[in-house]
């Protein structure tokens, strides 16, 4: 799942080298954390969170095929 999130995020941002994706597995639950450069945060979130919601929807659809539950967190620092 982290590879999918990383590929999507790198295609959206201006600084793809600063995209960091971490994955924590807890049984069937997976938490994917996405961190991007501060100036790219708006590109990943989108207007009214539409891009972030779309990323989460795509990842959840991929996870359903593997019978897993995935949560995507976008970390702002």
PyMOL Python script that loads the backbone (N, CA, C, O; Angstrom):
from pymol import cmd

cmd.read_pdbstr("""\
ATOM      1  N   UNK A   1       0.813  -1.192   0.000  1.00  0.00           N
ATOM      2  CA  UNK A   1       0.000   0.000   0.000  1.00  0.00           C
ATOM      3  C   UNK A   1       0.861   1.264   0.000  1.00  0.00           C
ATOM      4  O   UNK A   1       0.507   2.269  -0.616  1.00  0.00           O
ATOM      5  N   UNK A   2       1.992   1.198   0.696  1.00  0.00           N
ATOM      6  CA  UNK A   2       2.832   2.388   0.761  1.00  0.00           C
ATOM      7  C   UNK A   2       3.390   2.749  -0.609  1.00  0.00           C
ATOM      8  O   UNK A   2       3.586   3.928  -0.905  1.00  0.00           O
ATOM      9  N   UNK A   3       3.646   1.758  -1.440  1.00  0.00           N
ATOM     10  CA  UNK A   3       4.139   2.024  -2.790  1.00  0.00           C
ATOM     11  C   UNK A   3       3.119   2.764  -3.627  1.00  0.00           C
ATOM     12  O   UNK A   3       3.476   3.644  -4.409  1.00  0.00           O
ATOM     13  N   UNK A   4       1.854   2.417  -3.470  1.00  0.00           N
ATOM     14  CA  UNK A   4       0.779   3.094  -4.197  1.00  0.00           C
ATOM     15  C   UNK A   4       0.659   4.546  -3.755  1.00  0.00           C
ATOM     16  O   UNK A   4       0.557   5.443  -4.591  1.00  0.00           O
ATOM     17  N   UNK A   5       0.671   4.779  -2.459  1.00  0.00           N
ATOM     18  CA  UNK A   5       0.574   6.146  -1.929  1.00  0.00           C
ATOM     19  C   UNK A   5       1.772   6.968  -2.385  1.00  0.00           C
ATOM     20  O   UNK A   5       1.624   8.131  -2.762  1.00  0.00           O
ATOM     21  N   UNK A   6       2.960   6.363  -2.351  1.00  0.00           N
ATOM     22  CA  UNK A   6       4.171   7.070  -2.753  1.00  0.00           C
ATOM     23  C   UNK A   6       4.128   7.447  -4.234  1.00  0.00           C
ATOM     24  O   UNK A   6       4.506   8.559  -4.601  1.00  0.00           O
ATOM     25  N   UNK A   7       3.673   6.533  -5.079  1.00  0.00           N
ATOM     26  CA  UNK A   7       3.587   6.820  -6.518  1.00  0.00           C
ATOM     27  C   UNK A   7       2.606   7.950  -6.809  1.00  0.00           C
ATOM     28  O   UNK A   7       2.886   8.823  -7.630  1.00  0.00           O
ATOM     29  N   UNK A   8       1.470   7.935  -6.146  1.00  0.00           N
ATOM     30  CA  UNK A   8       0.471   8.988  -6.343  1.00  0.00           C
ATOM     31  C   UNK A   8       1.015  10.330  -5.861  1.00  0.00           C
ATOM     32  O   UNK A   8       0.897  11.338  -6.557  1.00  0.00           O
ATOM     33  N   UNK A   9       1.607  10.339  -4.678  1.00  0.00           N
ATOM     34  CA  UNK A   9       2.111  11.593  -4.102  1.00  0.00           C
ATOM     35  C   UNK A   9       3.241  12.179  -4.942  1.00  0.00           C
ATOM     36  O   UNK A   9       3.280  13.389  -5.169  1.00  0.00           O
ATOM     37  N   UNK A  10       4.157  11.336  -5.403  1.00  0.00           N
ATOM     38  CA  UNK A  10       5.276  11.832  -6.202  1.00  0.00           C
ATOM     39  C   UNK A  10       4.816  12.425  -7.527  1.00  0.00           C
ATOM     40  O   UNK A  10       5.453  13.337  -8.054  1.00  0.00           O
ATOM     41  N   UNK A  11       3.720  11.918  -8.065  1.00  0.00           N
ATOM     42  CA  UNK A  11       3.218  12.471  -9.323  1.00  0.00           C
ATOM     43  C   UNK A  11       2.515  13.816  -9.118  1.00  0.00           C
ATOM     44  O   UNK A  11       2.327  14.562 -10.078  1.00  0.00           O
ATOM     45  N   UNK A  12       2.127  14.131  -7.890  1.00  0.00           N
ATOM     46  CA  UNK A  12       1.410  15.371  -7.610  1.00  0.00           C
ATOM     47  C   UNK A  12       2.311  16.533  -7.215  1.00  0.00           C
ATOM     48  O   UNK A  12       1.997  17.684  -7.516  1.00  0.00           O
ATOM     49  N   UNK A  13       3.421  16.253  -6.549  1.00  0.00           N
ATOM     50  CA  UNK A  13       4.208  17.312  -5.921  1.00  0.00           C
ATOM     51  C   UNK A  13       5.315  17.846  -6.825  1.00  0.00           C
ATOM     52  O   UNK A  13       5.689  17.218  -7.815  1.00  0.00           O
ATOM     53  N   UNK A  14       5.833  19.027  -6.457  1.00  0.00           N
ATOM     54  CA  UNK A  14       6.945  19.639  -7.191  1.00  0.00           C
ATOM     55  C   UNK A  14       8.293  19.097  -6.711  1.00  0.00           C
ATOM     56  O   UNK A  14       9.271  19.125  -7.458  1.00  0.00           O
ATOM     57  N   UNK A  15       8.353  18.605  -5.475  1.00  0.00           N
ATOM     58  CA  UNK A  15       9.593  18.055  -4.898  1.00  0.00           C
ATOM     59  C   UNK A  15       9.407  16.569  -4.576  1.00  0.00           C
ATOM     60  O   UNK A  15       9.219  16.214  -3.412  1.00  0.00           O
ATOM     61  N   UNK A  16       9.456  15.699  -5.584  1.00  0.00           N
ATOM     62  CA  UNK A  16       9.210  14.277  -5.317  1.00  0.00           C
ATOM     63  C   UNK A  16      10.264  13.611  -4.428  1.00  0.00           C
ATOM     64  O   UNK A  16      10.000  12.564  -3.836  1.00  0.00           O
ATOM     65  N   UNK A  17      11.457  14.211  -4.329  1.00  0.00           N
ATOM     66  CA  UNK A  17      12.499  13.633  -3.478  1.00  0.00           C
ATOM     67  C   UNK A  17      12.179  13.780  -2.004  1.00  0.00           C
ATOM     68  O   UNK A  17      12.745  13.059  -1.181  1.00  0.00           O
ATOM     69  N   UNK A  18      11.291  14.689  -1.647  1.00  0.00           N
ATOM     70  CA  UNK A  18      10.961  14.932  -0.247  1.00  0.00           C
ATOM     71  C   UNK A  18       9.719  14.174   0.221  1.00  0.00           C
ATOM     72  O   UNK A  18       9.255  14.382   1.342  1.00  0.00           O
ATOM     73  N   UNK A  19       9.180  13.301  -0.623  1.00  0.00           N
ATOM     74  CA  UNK A  19       8.023  12.487  -0.236  1.00  0.00           C
ATOM     75  C   UNK A  19       8.514  11.322   0.621  1.00  0.00           C
ATOM     76  O   UNK A  19       9.391  10.561   0.210  1.00  0.00           O
ATOM     77  N   UNK A  20       7.938  11.193   1.815  1.00  0.00           N
ATOM     78  CA  UNK A  20       8.293  10.108   2.727  1.00  0.00           C
ATOM     79  C   UNK A  20       7.009   9.377   3.110  1.00  0.00           C
ATOM     80  O   UNK A  20       6.054   9.983   3.597  1.00  0.00           O
ATOM     81  N   UNK A  21       7.003   8.066   2.879  1.00  0.00           N
ATOM     82  CA  UNK A  21       5.837   7.250   3.204  1.00  0.00           C
ATOM     83  C   UNK A  21       6.272   6.148   4.158  1.00  0.00           C
ATOM     84  O   UNK A  21       7.228   5.421   3.889  1.00  0.00           O
ATOM     85  N   UNK A  22       5.560   6.032   5.276  1.00  0.00           N
ATOM     86  CA  UNK A  22       5.827   4.958   6.233  1.00  0.00           C
ATOM     87  C   UNK A  22       4.555   4.135   6.404  1.00  0.00           C
ATOM     88  O   UNK A  22       3.440   4.627   6.232  1.00  0.00           O
ATOM     89  N   UNK A  23       4.758   2.885   6.745  1.00  0.00           N
ATOM     90  CA  UNK A  23       3.616   1.967   6.868  1.00  0.00           C
ATOM     91  C   UNK A  23       3.740   1.186   8.177  1.00  0.00           C
ATOM     92  O   UNK A  23       4.793   0.628   8.488  1.00  0.00           O
ATOM     93  N   UNK A  24       2.647   1.158   8.932  1.00  0.00           N
ATOM     94  CA  UNK A  24       2.580   0.377  10.166  1.00  0.00           C
ATOM     95  C   UNK A  24       1.479  -0.660  10.010  1.00  0.00           C
ATOM     96  O   UNK A  24       0.358  -0.326   9.625  1.00  0.00           O
ATOM     97  N   UNK A  25       1.792  -1.906  10.306  1.00  0.00           N
ATOM     98  CA  UNK A  25       0.823  -2.989  10.165  1.00  0.00           C
ATOM     99  C   UNK A  25       0.409  -3.474  11.543  1.00  0.00           C
ATOM    100  O   UNK A  25       1.253  -3.786  12.383  1.00  0.00           O
ATOM    101  N   UNK A  26      -0.901  -3.537  11.770  1.00  0.00           N
ATOM    102  CA  UNK A  26      -1.476  -4.037  13.019  1.00  0.00           C
ATOM    103  C   UNK A  26      -2.525  -5.083  12.644  1.00  0.00           C
ATOM    104  O   UNK A  26      -3.711  -4.759  12.580  1.00  0.00           O
ATOM    105  N   UNK A  27      -2.120  -6.319  12.397  1.00  0.00           N
ATOM    106  CA  UNK A  27      -3.056  -7.356  11.960  1.00  0.00           C
ATOM    107  C   UNK A  27      -3.560  -7.066  10.558  1.00  0.00           C
ATOM    108  O   UNK A  27      -2.772  -6.987   9.616  1.00  0.00           O
ATOM    109  N   UNK A  28      -4.871  -6.906  10.415  1.00  0.00           N
ATOM    110  CA  UNK A  28      -5.454  -6.556   9.115  1.00  0.00           C
ATOM    111  C   UNK A  28      -5.533  -5.054   8.904  1.00  0.00           C
ATOM    112  O   UNK A  28      -5.937  -4.606   7.830  1.00  0.00           O
ATOM    113  N   UNK A  29      -5.161  -4.277   9.890  1.00  0.00           N
ATOM    114  CA  UNK A  29      -5.195  -2.816   9.778  1.00  0.00           C
ATOM    115  C   UNK A  29      -3.818  -2.285   9.414  1.00  0.00           C
ATOM    116  O   UNK A  29      -2.815  -2.666  10.017  1.00  0.00           O
ATOM    117  N   UNK A  30      -3.780  -1.405   8.427  1.00  0.00           N
ATOM    118  CA  UNK A  30      -2.539  -0.792   7.979  1.00  0.00           C
ATOM    119  C   UNK A  30      -2.699   0.720   8.078  1.00  0.00           C
ATOM    120  O   UNK A  30      -3.703   1.271   7.627  1.00  0.00           O
ATOM    121  N   UNK A  31      -1.714   1.389   8.666  1.00  0.00           N
ATOM    122  CA  UNK A  31      -1.703   2.841   8.743  1.00  0.00           C
ATOM    123  C   UNK A  31      -0.550   3.339   7.874  1.00  0.00           C
ATOM    124  O   UNK A  31       0.615   3.048   8.145  1.00  0.00           O
ATOM    125  N   UNK A  32      -0.886   4.087   6.835  1.00  0.00           N
ATOM    126  CA  UNK A  32       0.108   4.645   5.928  1.00  0.00           C
ATOM    127  C   UNK A  32       0.210   6.136   6.215  1.00  0.00           C
ATOM    128  O   UNK A  32      -0.780   6.865   6.138  1.00  0.00           O
ATOM    129  N   UNK A  33       1.425   6.583   6.550  1.00  0.00           N
ATOM    130  CA  UNK A  33       1.659   7.999   6.840  1.00  0.00           C
ATOM    131  C   UNK A  33       2.400   8.629   5.676  1.00  0.00           C
ATOM    132  O   UNK A  33       3.394   8.086   5.196  1.00  0.00           O
ATOM    133  N   UNK A  34       1.916   9.771   5.227  1.00  0.00           N
ATOM    134  CA  UNK A  34       2.503  10.485   4.092  1.00  0.00           C
ATOM    135  C   UNK A  34       3.009  11.836   4.563  1.00  0.00           C
ATOM    136  O   UNK A  34       2.271  12.606   5.178  1.00  0.00           O
ATOM    137  N   UNK A  35       4.275  12.122   4.270  1.00  0.00           N
ATOM    138  CA  UNK A  35       4.870  13.412   4.616  1.00  0.00           C
ATOM    139  C   UNK A  35       5.462  14.002   3.342  1.00  0.00           C
ATOM    140  O   UNK A  35       6.228  13.338   2.643  1.00  0.00           O
ATOM    141  N   UNK A  36       5.107  15.251   3.039  1.00  0.00           N
ATOM    142  CA  UNK A  36       5.630  15.946   1.865  1.00  0.00           C
ATOM    143  C   UNK A  36       6.215  17.278   2.300  1.00  0.00           C
ATOM    144  O   UNK A  36       6.044  17.695   3.446  1.00  0.00           O
ATOM    145  N   UNK A  37       6.912  17.951   1.376  1.00  0.00           N
ATOM    146  CA  UNK A  37       7.469  19.266   1.667  1.00  0.00           C
ATOM    147  C   UNK A  37       6.339  20.245   1.986  1.00  0.00           C
ATOM    148  O   UNK A  37       5.219  20.100   1.496  1.00  0.00           O
ATOM    149  N   UNK A  38       6.644  21.225   2.799  1.00  0.00           N
ATOM    150  CA  UNK A  38       5.625  22.176   3.244  1.00  0.00           C
ATOM    151  C   UNK A  38       4.946  22.887   2.081  1.00  0.00           C
ATOM    152  O   UNK A  38       3.734  23.101   2.112  1.00  0.00           O
ATOM    153  N   UNK A  39       5.711  23.256   1.054  1.00  0.00           N
ATOM    154  CA  UNK A  39       5.130  23.961  -0.093  1.00  0.00           C
ATOM    155  C   UNK A  39       4.275  23.054  -0.981  1.00  0.00           C
ATOM    156  O   UNK A  39       3.518  23.549  -1.817  1.00  0.00           O
ATOM    157  N   UNK A  40       4.386  21.742  -0.811  1.00  0.00           N
ATOM    158  CA  UNK A  40       3.586  20.798  -1.600  1.00  0.00           C
ATOM    159  C   UNK A  40       2.339  20.313  -0.865  1.00  0.00           C
ATOM    160  O   UNK A  40       1.545  19.560  -1.427  1.00  0.00           O
ATOM    161  N   UNK A  41       2.162  20.732   0.369  1.00  0.00           N
ATOM    162  CA  UNK A  41       1.042  20.243   1.169  1.00  0.00           C
ATOM    163  C   UNK A  41      -0.303  20.553   0.510  1.00  0.00           C
ATOM    164  O   UNK A  41      -1.202  19.713   0.516  1.00  0.00           O
ATOM    165  N   UNK A  42      -0.443  21.735  -0.050  1.00  0.00           N
ATOM    166  CA  UNK A  42      -1.698  22.107  -0.702  1.00  0.00           C
ATOM    167  C   UNK A  42      -2.001  21.262  -1.919  1.00  0.00           C
ATOM    168  O   UNK A  42      -3.166  20.996  -2.214  1.00  0.00           O
ATOM    169  N   UNK A  43      -0.971  20.837  -2.630  1.00  0.00           N
ATOM    170  CA  UNK A  43      -1.172  20.001  -3.810  1.00  0.00           C
ATOM    171  C   UNK A  43      -1.662  18.608  -3.434  1.00  0.00           C
ATOM    172  O   UNK A  43      -2.435  17.994  -4.170  1.00  0.00           O
ATOM    173  N   UNK A  44      -1.211  18.118  -2.292  1.00  0.00           N
ATOM    174  CA  UNK A  44      -1.614  16.780  -1.854  1.00  0.00           C
ATOM    175  C   UNK A  44      -3.007  16.804  -1.238  1.00  0.00           C
ATOM    176  O   UNK A  44      -3.770  15.850  -1.393  1.00  0.00           O
ATOM    177  N   UNK A  45      -3.343  17.883  -0.542  1.00  0.00           N
ATOM    178  CA  UNK A  45      -4.659  17.974   0.097  1.00  0.00           C
ATOM    179  C   UNK A  45      -5.723  18.417  -0.903  1.00  0.00           C
ATOM    180  O   UNK A  45      -6.815  17.851  -0.932  1.00  0.00           O
ATOM    181  N   UNK A  46      -5.422  19.410  -1.713  1.00  0.00           N
ATOM    182  CA  UNK A  46      -6.379  19.882  -2.711  1.00  0.00           C
ATOM    183  C   UNK A  46      -7.419  20.801  -2.103  1.00  0.00           C
ATOM    184  O   UNK A  46      -7.496  20.967  -0.886  1.00  0.00           O
ATOM    185  N   UNK A  47      -8.223  21.398  -2.984  1.00  0.00           N
ATOM    186  CA  UNK A  47      -9.282  22.285  -2.516  1.00  0.00           C
ATOM    187  C   UNK A  47     -10.329  21.475  -1.771  1.00  0.00           C
ATOM    188  O   UNK A  47     -10.844  20.475  -2.271  1.00  0.00           O
ATOM    189  N   UNK A  48     -10.627  21.931  -0.568  1.00  0.00           N
ATOM    190  CA  UNK A  48     -11.601  21.291   0.318  1.00  0.00           C
ATOM    191  C   UNK A  48     -11.281  19.820   0.568  1.00  0.00           C
ATOM    192  O   UNK A  48     -12.177  19.033   0.872  1.00  0.00           O
ATOM    193  N   UNK A  49      -9.992  19.439   0.441  1.00  0.00           N
ATOM    194  CA  UNK A  49      -9.571  18.077   0.734  1.00  0.00           C
ATOM    195  C   UNK A  49      -9.921  17.059  -0.319  1.00  0.00           C
ATOM    196  O   UNK A  49      -9.916  15.860  -0.039  1.00  0.00           O
ATOM    197  N   UNK A  50     -10.224  17.496  -1.517  1.00  0.00           N
ATOM    198  CA  UNK A  50     -10.664  16.562  -2.562  1.00  0.00           C
ATOM    199  C   UNK A  50      -9.568  15.601  -3.012  1.00  0.00           C
ATOM    200  O   UNK A  50      -9.834  14.419  -3.231  1.00  0.00           O
ATOM    201  N   UNK A  51      -8.347  16.092  -3.150  1.00  0.00           N
ATOM    202  CA  UNK A  51      -7.253  15.216  -3.577  1.00  0.00           C
ATOM    203  C   UNK A  51      -6.952  14.189  -2.489  1.00  0.00           C
ATOM    204  O   UNK A  51      -6.772  13.008  -2.787  1.00  0.00           O
ATOM    205  N   UNK A  52      -6.897  14.623  -1.241  1.00  0.00           N
ATOM    206  CA  UNK A  52      -6.647  13.708  -0.125  1.00  0.00           C
ATOM    207  C   UNK A  52      -7.732  12.641  -0.055  1.00  0.00           C
ATOM    208  O   UNK A  52      -7.437  11.468   0.176  1.00  0.00           O
ATOM    209  N   UNK A  53      -8.965  13.035  -0.251  1.00  0.00           N
ATOM    210  CA  UNK A  53     -10.074  12.085  -0.223  1.00  0.00           C
ATOM    211  C   UNK A  53      -9.959  11.085  -1.371  1.00  0.00           C
ATOM    212  O   UNK A  53     -10.243   9.900  -1.196  1.00  0.00           O
ATOM    213  N   UNK A  54      -9.544  11.559  -2.537  1.00  0.00           N
ATOM    214  CA  UNK A  54      -9.376  10.675  -3.690  1.00  0.00           C
ATOM    215  C   UNK A  54      -8.252   9.668  -3.455  1.00  0.00           C
ATOM    216  O   UNK A  54      -8.380   8.496  -3.808  1.00  0.00           O
ATOM    217  N   UNK A  55      -7.149  10.128  -2.858  1.00  0.00           N
ATOM    218  CA  UNK A  55      -6.042   9.215  -2.543  1.00  0.00           C
ATOM    219  C   UNK A  55      -6.518   8.134  -1.586  1.00  0.00           C
ATOM    220  O   UNK A  55      -6.230   6.953  -1.782  1.00  0.00           O
ATOM    221  N   UNK A  56      -7.244   8.537  -0.555  1.00  0.00           N
ATOM    222  CA  UNK A  56      -7.749   7.564   0.416  1.00  0.00           C
ATOM    223  C   UNK A  56      -8.715   6.575  -0.227  1.00  0.00           C
ATOM    224  O   UNK A  56      -8.701   5.391   0.110  1.00  0.00           O
ATOM    225  N   UNK A  57      -9.545   7.042  -1.141  1.00  0.00           N
ATOM    226  CA  UNK A  57     -10.505   6.165  -1.816  1.00  0.00           C
ATOM    227  C   UNK A  57      -9.795   5.123  -2.672  1.00  0.00           C
ATOM    228  O   UNK A  57     -10.158   3.947  -2.644  1.00  0.00           O
ATOM    229  N   UNK A  58      -8.794   5.540  -3.427  1.00  0.00           N
ATOM    230  CA  UNK A  58      -8.049   4.613  -4.282  1.00  0.00           C
ATOM    231  C   UNK A  58      -7.326   3.570  -3.438  1.00  0.00           C
ATOM    232  O   UNK A  58      -7.337   2.384  -3.770  1.00  0.00           O
ATOM    233  N   UNK A  59      -6.701   4.005  -2.351  1.00  0.00           N
ATOM    234  CA  UNK A  59      -5.963   3.077  -1.490  1.00  0.00           C
ATOM    235  C   UNK A  59      -6.914   2.104  -0.809  1.00  0.00           C
ATOM    236  O   UNK A  59      -6.609   0.916  -0.696  1.00  0.00           O
ATOM    237  N   UNK A  60      -8.052   2.589  -0.358  1.00  0.00           N
ATOM    238  CA  UNK A  60      -9.027   1.690   0.270  1.00  0.00           C
ATOM    239  C   UNK A  60      -9.562   0.665  -0.720  1.00  0.00           C
ATOM    240  O   UNK A  60      -9.780  -0.491  -0.358  1.00  0.00           O
ATOM    241  N   UNK A  61      -9.774   1.079  -1.966  1.00  0.00           N
ATOM    242  CA  UNK A  61     -10.244   0.137  -2.987  1.00  0.00           C
ATOM    243  C   UNK A  61      -9.203  -0.950  -3.240  1.00  0.00           C
ATOM    244  O   UNK A  61      -9.555  -2.118  -3.406  1.00  0.00           O
ATOM    245  N   UNK A  62      -7.942  -0.580  -3.270  1.00  0.00           N
ATOM    246  CA  UNK A  62      -6.878  -1.574  -3.453  1.00  0.00           C
ATOM    247  C   UNK A  62      -6.776  -2.499  -2.239  1.00  0.00           C
ATOM    248  O   UNK A  62      -6.481  -3.685  -2.381  1.00  0.00           O
ATOM    249  N   UNK A  63      -7.015  -1.961  -1.064  1.00  0.00           N
ATOM    250  CA  UNK A  63      -6.921  -2.753   0.163  1.00  0.00           C
ATOM    251  C   UNK A  63      -8.051  -3.756   0.276  1.00  0.00           C
ATOM    252  O   UNK A  63      -7.861  -4.844   0.821  1.00  0.00           O
ATOM    253  N   UNK A  64      -9.213  -3.410  -0.227  1.00  0.00           N
ATOM    254  CA  UNK A  64     -10.361  -4.317  -0.151  1.00  0.00           C
ATOM    255  C   UNK A  64     -10.067  -5.614  -0.893  1.00  0.00           C
ATOM    256  O   UNK A  64     -10.481  -6.689  -0.459  1.00  0.00           O
ATOM    257  N   UNK A  65      -9.352  -5.514  -2.012  1.00  0.00           N
ATOM    258  CA  UNK A  65      -8.992  -6.721  -2.767  1.00  0.00           C
ATOM    259  C   UNK A  65      -8.097  -7.646  -1.945  1.00  0.00           C
ATOM    260  O   UNK A  65      -8.134  -8.864  -2.120  1.00  0.00           O
ATOM    261  N   UNK A  66      -7.294  -7.071  -1.052  1.00  0.00           N
ATOM    262  CA  UNK A  66      -6.408  -7.864  -0.206  1.00  0.00           C
ATOM    263  C   UNK A  66      -7.031  -8.177   1.158  1.00  0.00           C
ATOM    264  O   UNK A  66      -6.379  -8.759   2.024  1.00  0.00           O
ATOM    265  N   UNK A  67      -8.282  -7.790   1.339  1.00  0.00           N
ATOM    266  CA  UNK A  67      -9.018  -8.002   2.589  1.00  0.00           C
ATOM    267  C   UNK A  67      -8.302  -7.370   3.781  1.00  0.00           C
ATOM    268  O   UNK A  67      -8.137  -7.991   4.831  1.00  0.00           O
ATOM    269  N   UNK A  68      -7.884  -6.125   3.591  1.00  0.00           N
ATOM    270  CA  UNK A  68      -7.217  -5.366   4.637  1.00  0.00           C
ATOM    271  C   UNK A  68      -7.937  -4.034   4.799  1.00  0.00           C
ATOM    272  O   UNK A  68      -8.717  -3.631   3.936  1.00  0.00           O
ATOM    273  N   UNK A  69      -7.671  -3.354   5.912  1.00  0.00           N
ATOM    274  CA  UNK A  69      -8.210  -2.016   6.157  1.00  0.00           C
ATOM    275  C   UNK A  69      -7.039  -1.049   6.203  1.00  0.00           C
ATOM    276  O   UNK A  69      -6.066  -1.275   6.922  1.00  0.00           O
ATOM    277  N   UNK A  70      -7.134   0.022   5.439  1.00  0.00           N
ATOM    278  CA  UNK A  70      -6.039   0.973   5.337  1.00  0.00           C
ATOM    279  C   UNK A  70      -6.513   2.363   5.727  1.00  0.00           C
ATOM    280  O   UNK A  70      -7.593   2.802   5.333  1.00  0.00           O
ATOM    281  N   UNK A  71      -5.687   3.047   6.508  1.00  0.00           N
ATOM    282  CA  UNK A  71      -5.910   4.437   6.854  1.00  0.00           C
ATOM    283  C   UNK A  71      -4.728   5.228   6.334  1.00  0.00           C
ATOM    284  O   UNK A  71      -3.578   4.867   6.584  1.00  0.00           O
ATOM    285  N   UNK A  72      -4.999   6.311   5.607  1.00  0.00           N
ATOM    286  CA  UNK A  72      -3.939   7.173   5.088  1.00  0.00           C
ATOM    287  C   UNK A  72      -3.935   8.461   5.895  1.00  0.00           C
ATOM    288  O   UNK A  72      -4.932   9.181   5.939  1.00  0.00           O
ATOM    289  N   UNK A  73      -2.801   8.747   6.536  1.00  0.00           N
ATOM    290  CA  UNK A  73      -2.634   9.974   7.316  1.00  0.00           C
ATOM    291  C   UNK A  73      -1.645  10.872   6.592  1.00  0.00           C
ATOM    292  O   UNK A  73      -0.561  10.435   6.207  1.00  0.00           O
ATOM    293  N   UNK A  74      -2.027  12.129   6.409  1.00  0.00           N
ATOM    294  CA  UNK A  74      -1.134  13.115   5.818  1.00  0.00           C
ATOM    295  C   UNK A  74      -0.579  13.945   6.962  1.00  0.00           C
ATOM    296  O   UNK A  74      -1.321  14.635   7.661  1.00  0.00           O
ATOM    297  N   UNK A  75       0.730  13.872   7.148  1.00  0.00           N
ATOM    298  CA  UNK A  75       1.371  14.509   8.293  1.00  0.00           C
ATOM    299  C   UNK A  75       1.833  15.906   7.900  1.00  0.00           C
ATOM    300  O   UNK A  75       2.514  16.098   6.892  1.00  0.00           O
ATOM    301  N   UNK A  76       1.445  16.874   8.723  1.00  0.00           N
ATOM    302  CA  UNK A  76       1.823  18.267   8.499  1.00  0.00           C
ATOM    303  C   UNK A  76       2.793  18.693   9.590  1.00  0.00           C
ATOM    304  O   UNK A  76       2.447  18.685  10.772  1.00  0.00           O
ATOM    305  N   UNK A  77       3.994  19.062   9.202  1.00  0.00           N
ATOM    306  CA  UNK A  77       4.979  19.522  10.187  1.00  0.00           C
ATOM    307  C   UNK A  77       5.508  20.861   9.831  1.00  0.00           C
ATOM    308  O   UNK A  77       6.348  21.404  10.549  1.00  0.00           O
TER     309      UNK A  77
END
""", "prot")
cmd.dss("prot")
cmd.show_as("cartoon", "prot")
cmd.util.cbc("prot")
cmd.orient("prot")
